Amino acid sequence: MRFLLFLLTFLTLLHSATLFGEIYDGDSFAHLNNTRIRIDGPATMQFIAQQNYSVELPLGNYSLSASYFKDGKLEYYIEEKINLNQESMHFDLVLLPYELQKLKPNENDTVVTPPGQPPQPPPAPPQTNNLLLALTGVVALIVIYLVYKKLSEKKETKKEEVSEETEEVQFEEEYALDDDSRKILEILKSSGGRMLQKELREVMGASQSNMSLILTELEHLGYIKRFKRGRENLLKLVKEPPSS
């Protein structure tokens, strides 16, 4: 019996894979810290991730949920179904605003717990302490002084930064988008600003190499941003093209 258990454990480790990726919010596509991730499937785990994650799992089908809390309330959340069938799989998590998930809030509408997450403890009551208030005031004065000093230093280099930004803006204004580039941006805009690269390529009827070149140029100019989702790319419209 012990030998059989050892053999099963060895076979599981032998067929394990690495699942990894970046974690973003769905509004500004900035990295998220302190994101709670739960994975259910052939193996179950729960952990807190900072901007990115990486886990070792046996091959198989998984249900992954990620949630981000701010001030005790669930602000971003996502659920994904993942088929882990390769030794290394890159899968970025783009958490959408909680209101878009159509989940039912708790009766008190304070701390919302997504499926698979343990209930969160209520926030601790505020404590008043004269010494703590005094220390807080001192720290606030120090912070104000440091911020003022930092702003003064930035003024010395502001002219150089403004000139560099002006050159970049002039380059973008001088660059004329071709018809295919404008059509891609219009399709992304009509699709809510998000679309898989495979779907866009099918709509455009373009070859994979030509599509990749156009998207690379648009990303360089700051019109779109690409995120890795398994073997596909998720496209995000960052800014609209200038009117012709």
Helices and strands as residue ranges (DSSP letters): H 2-14, E 16-25, E 35-40, E 45-49, E 52-58, E 60-70, E 73-84, E 88-90, E 93-97, G 98-101, H 130-174, H 179-190, E 194-196, H 197-204, H 208-220, E 224-229, E 232-237
